[in-house]
């Protein structure tokens, strides 16, 4: 039997792949398929599909480490099923099947019907995991502050007390960053 750590790693890997693919999809871009563009039902459902995809786009930007395995599995299943439904929609559009409207409606209803569960999972994930920061990491911020203070200390080296005070301040900031008490993000 696989360990929980292996299960987490495998689930994260599968979820990352699904979310990366879902992040590239915008429902409006599916209108490039002639059949979907001509479908009144599909065009009417675009706002509902957009809100569902927005959940996956938000999840893609989150750091999902530290989320319990059951929630991670649930999110992964939701992402995988939604991705499967979108692939089904595009396959239907490519095939131009006779029962296109009925089959499309079934797929759309499944995606639309999963919104409440998916949004509840998003809320749980947000409450348990930090958002990925595209900017500087804590270490980079601490390093930048320390370099800045060191430069100031060198410039103020004529007055040893000023230089020592600046170095002590840099040390306190570095310690605060390491302990998570100092953040560059707005509150």
C-alpha positions as a Markdown table, in Angstrom:
| # | Residue | x | y | z |
|---|---|---|---|---|
| 1 | Unk | 0.0 | 0.0 | 0.0 |
| 2 | Unk | 1.3 | 3.5 | -0.9 |
| 3 | Unk | 2.1 | 5.8 | 1.9 |
| 4 | Unk | 0.1 | 9.0 | 2.5 |
| 5 | Unk | 3.1 | 11.0 | 1.4 |
| 6 | Unk | 3.2 | 9.2 | -1.9 |
| 7 | Unk | -0.5 | 9.6 | -2.3 |
| 8 | Unk | -0.2 | 13.4 | -1.7 |
| 9 | Unk | 2.6 | 13.7 | -4.2 |
| 10 | Unk | 0.7 | 11.7 | -6.8 |
| 11 | Unk | -2.5 | 13.6 | -6.2 |
| 12 | Unk | -0.6 | 17.0 | -6.4 |
| 13 | Unk | 1.0 | 15.9 | -9.6 |
| 14 | Unk | -2.3 | 14.9 | -11.2 |
| 15 | Unk | -4.0 | 18.1 | -9.9 |
| 16 | Unk | -1.2 | 20.3 | -11.2 |
| 17 | Unk | -1.5 | 18.8 | -14.7 |
| 18 | Unk | -5.3 | 19.3 | -14.7 |
| 19 | Unk | -5.2 | 22.8 | -13.4 |
| 20 | Unk | -2.5 | 23.8 | -15.8 |
| 21 | Unk | -4.6 | 22.6 | -18.7 |
| 22 | Unk | -7.8 | 24.2 | -17.3 |
| 23 | Unk | -5.9 | 27.5 | -16.8 |
| 24 | Unk | -5.3 | 27.7 | -20.5 |
| 25 | Unk | -9.0 | 27.3 | -21.4 |
| 26 | Unk | -11.4 | 30.2 | -21.6 |
| 27 | Unk | -15.0 | 29.2 | -22.5 |
| 28 | Unk | -15.2 | 32.0 | -25.0 |
| 29 | Unk | -12.2 | 30.5 | -26.9 |
| 30 | Unk | -14.3 | 27.3 | -27.4 |
| 31 | Unk | -16.4 | 29.4 | -29.8 |
| 32 | Unk | -13.6 | 28.8 | -32.4 |
| 33 | Unk | -15.5 | 25.5 | -33.0 |
| 34 | Unk | -18.2 | 26.2 | -35.6 |
| 35 | Unk | -20.8 | 23.9 | -33.9 |
| 36 | Unk | -20.3 | 25.5 | -30.5 |
| 37 | Unk | -20.4 | 29.0 | -32.0 |
| 38 | Unk | -23.7 | 28.2 | -33.7 |
| 39 | Unk | -25.2 | 26.6 | -30.6 |
| 40 | Unk | -27.6 | 29.0 | -28.9 |
| 41 | Unk | -27.5 | 26.8 | -25.7 |
| 42 | Unk | -23.7 | 26.9 | -25.5 |
| 43 | Unk | -23.5 | 30.7 | -26.0 |
| 44 | Unk | -26.2 | 31.1 | -23.3 |
| 45 | Unk | -24.2 | 29.0 | -20.9 |
| 46 | Unk | -20.9 | 30.8 | -21.3 |
| 47 | Unk | -21.3 | 33.0 | -18.2 |
| 48 | Unk | -22.0 | 29.8 | -16.1 |
| 49 | Unk | -19.0 | 28.1 | -17.7 |
| 50 | Unk | -16.9 | 31.2 | -17.1 |
| 51 | Unk | -17.6 | 31.2 | -13.3 |
| 52 | Unk | -16.8 | 27.5 | -13.0 |
| 53 | Unk | -13.5 | 28.0 | -14.9 |
| 54 | Unk | -12.7 | 31.0 | -12.8 |
| 55 | Unk | -12.6 | 28.7 | -9.8 |
| 56 | Unk | -10.0 | 26.5 | -11.4 |
| 57 | Unk | -8.0 | 29.5 | -12.5 |
| 58 | Unk | -8.0 | 30.7 | -8.9 |
| 59 | Unk | -7.0 | 27.3 | -7.6 |
| 60 | Unk | -4.2 | 27.2 | -10.1 |
| 61 | Unk | -2.8 | 30.4 | -8.5 |
| 62 | Unk | -2.9 | 28.9 | -5.0 |
| 63 | Unk | -0.3 | 27.0 | -3.2 |
| 64 | Unk | -2.2 | 23.8 | -2.3 |
| 65 | Unk | 0.4 | 22.3 | 0.0 |
| 66 | Unk | -0.9 | 21.5 | 3.4 |
| 67 | Unk | -4.4 | 20.8 | 2.2 |
| 68 | Unk | -5.8 | 17.5 | 3.6 |
| 69 | Unk | -5.6 | 14.5 | 1.2 |
| 70 | Unk | -9.4 | 14.1 | 1.1 |
| 71 | Unk | -9.9 | 17.7 | -0.1 |
| 72 | Unk | -7.0 | 17.4 | -2.5 |
| 73 | Unk | -8.6 | 14.3 | -4.0 |
| 74 | Unk | -11.9 | 16.0 | -4.3 |
| 75 | Unk | -10.5 | 19.0 | -6.0 |
| 76 | Unk | -8.5 | 16.8 | -8.3 |
| 77 | Unk | -11.6 | 14.8 | -9.2 |
| 78 | Unk | -13.5 | 18.0 | -9.9 |
| 79 | Unk | -10.7 | 19.3 | -12.1 |
| 80 | Unk | -10.4 | 16.0 | -14.0 |
| 81 | Unk | -14.1 | 15.6 | -14.6 |
| 82 | Unk | -14.5 | 19.2 | -15.8 |
| 83 | Unk | -11.5 | 18.8 | -18.1 |
| 84 | Unk | -13.1 | 15.6 | -19.4 |
| 85 | Unk | -16.4 | 17.4 | -20.0 |
| 86 | Unk | -14.7 | 20.2 | -21.9 |
| 87 | Unk | -12.8 | 17.7 | -24.0 |
| 88 | Unk | -16.2 | 16.0 | -24.6 |
| 89 | Unk | -17.7 | 19.3 | -25.8 |
| 90 | Unk | -14.9 | 19.9 | -28.3 |
| 91 | Unk | -15.0 | 16.3 | -29.5 |
| 92 | Unk | -18.7 | 16.7 | -30.1 |
| 93 | Unk | -18.1 | 19.9 | -32.0 |
| 94 | Unk | -15.5 | 18.3 | -34.1 |
| 95 | Unk | -17.7 | 15.2 | -34.8 |
| 96 | Unk | -20.8 | 17.3 | -35.6 |
| 97 | Unk | -22.9 | 14.4 | -34.4 |
| 98 | Unk | -26.6 | 14.2 | -35.1 |
| 99 | Unk | -27.6 | 14.4 | -31.5 |
| 100 | Unk | -25.2 | 17.3 | -30.9 |
| 101 | Unk | -27.6 | 19.6 | -29.0 |
| 102 | Unk | -28.7 | 16.9 | -26.6 |
| 103 | Unk | -25.2 | 15.6 | -25.9 |
| 104 | Unk | -23.9 | 19.1 | -25.5 |
| 105 | Unk | -26.7 | 20.0 | -23.1 |
| 106 | Unk | -25.8 | 16.9 | -21.0 |
| 107 | Unk | -22.2 | 17.9 | -20.7 |
| 108 | Unk | -23.0 | 21.6 | -20.0 |
| 109 | Unk | -25.5 | 20.5 | -17.3 |
| 110 | Unk | -22.9 | 18.3 | -15.6 |
| 111 | Unk | -20.4 | 21.2 | -15.5 |
| 112 | Unk | -23.0 | 23.6 | -14.3 |
| 113 | Unk | -24.3 | 21.2 | -11.7 |
| 114 | Unk | -20.9 | 20.7 | -10.2 |
| 115 | Unk | -20.4 | 24.5 | -9.5 |
| 116 | Unk | -21.7 | 24.4 | -5.9 |
| 117 | Unk | -19.4 | 21.5 | -5.0 |
| 118 | Unk | -16.4 | 23.0 | -6.8 |
| 119 | Unk | -16.9 | 26.4 | -5.2 |
| 120 | Unk | -17.3 | 24.8 | -1.7 |
| 121 | Unk | -14.0 | 23.0 | -2.3 |
| 122 | Unk | -12.4 | 26.3 | -3.4 |
| 123 | Unk | -13.5 | 27.9 | -0.2 |
| 124 | Unk | -12.0 | 25.1 | 1.9 |
| 125 | Unk | -8.8 | 25.2 | -0.1 |
| 126 | Unk | -8.5 | 29.0 | 0.3 |
| 127 | Unk | -9.0 | 28.8 | 4.0 |
| 128 | Unk | -6.3 | 26.2 | 4.3 |
| 129 | Unk | -3.6 | 27.2 | 1.9 |
| 130 | Unk | -1.7 | 30.5 | 1.0 |
| 131 | Unk | -1.9 | 32.1 | -2.4 |
| 132 | Unk | 1.1 | 31.6 | -4.6 |
| 133 | Unk | 3.1 | 34.7 | -4.8 |
| 134 | Unk | 4.4 | 35.6 | -8.2 |
| 135 | Unk | 6.7 | 38.2 | -6.7 |
| 136 | Unk | 9.5 | 38.0 | -4.3 |
| 137 | Unk | 9.8 | 35.2 | -1.8 |
| 138 | Unk | 10.4 | 35.8 | 1.9 |
| 139 | Unk | 14.1 | 34.9 | 1.5 |
| 140 | Unk | 14.5 | 37.3 | -1.4 |
| 141 | Unk | 12.9 | 40.1 | 0.6 |
| 142 | Unk | 15.1 | 39.5 | 3.5 |
| 143 | Unk | 18.2 | 39.4 | 1.3 |
| 144 | Unk | 17.2 | 42.6 | -0.4 |
| 145 | Unk | 16.6 | 44.4 | 2.9 |
| 146 | Unk | 19.9 | 43.1 | 4.3 |
| 147 | Unk | 21.9 | 44.2 | 1.1 |
| 148 | Unk | 20.2 | 47.6 | 1.3 |
| 149 | Unk | 21.1 | 48.1 | 4.9 |
| 150 | Unk | 24.6 | 46.9 | 4.4 |
| 151 | Unk | 25.1 | 49.5 | 1.6 |
| 152 | Unk | 23.7 | 52.1 | 4.0 |
| 153 | Unk | 26.1 | 50.9 | 6.7 |
| 154 | Unk | 29.1 | 51.1 | 4.3 |
| 155 | Unk | 28.0 | 54.7 | 3.4 |
| 156 | Unk | 27.7 | 55.6 | 7.0 |
| 157 | Unk | 30.9 | 53.9 | 8.1 |
| 158 | Unk | 32.3 | 57.2 | 9.2 |
| 159 | Unk | 29.9 | 57.0 | 12.1 |
| 160 | Unk | 30.3 | 53.5 | 13.7 |
| 161 | Unk | 27.1 | 53.9 | 15.9 |
| 162 | Unk | 25.0 | 54.5 | 12.8 |
| 163 | Unk | 26.5 | 51.6 | 10.9 |
| 164 | Unk | 26.0 | 49.3 | 14.0 |
| 165 | Unk | 22.4 | 50.5 | 14.4 |
| 166 | Unk | 21.7 | 49.7 | 10.7 |
| 167 | Unk | 23.2 | 46.3 | 10.9 |
| 168 | Unk | 21.1 | 45.5 | 14.0 |
| 169 | Unk | 18.0 | 46.7 | 12.2 |
| 170 | Unk | 18.8 | 44.4 | 9.2 |
| 171 | Unk | 19.2 | 41.5 | 11.6 |
| 172 | Unk | 15.9 | 42.2 | 13.3 |
| 173 | Unk | 14.1 | 42.4 | 9.9 |
| 174 | Unk | 15.7 | 39.2 | 8.7 |
| 175 | Unk | 14.6 | 37.4 | 11.9 |
| 176 | Unk | 11.1 | 38.8 | 11.5 |
| 177 | Unk | 10.9 | 37.6 | 7.9 |
| 178 | Unk | 12.1 | 34.1 | 8.9 |
| 179 | Unk | 9.5 | 33.9 | 11.6 |
| 180 | Unk | 6.7 | 35.1 | 9.3 |
| 181 | Unk | 6.1 | 38.4 | 11.2 |
| 182 | Unk | 7.3 | 40.6 | 8.3 |
| 183 | Unk | 5.5 | 40.7 | 5.0 |
| 184 | Unk | 5.7 | 42.8 | 1.9 |
| 185 | Unk | 2.1 | 41.9 | 0.9 |
| 186 | Unk | -0.8 | 44.3 | 1.6 |
| 187 | Unk | -3.1 | 43.3 | 4.4 |
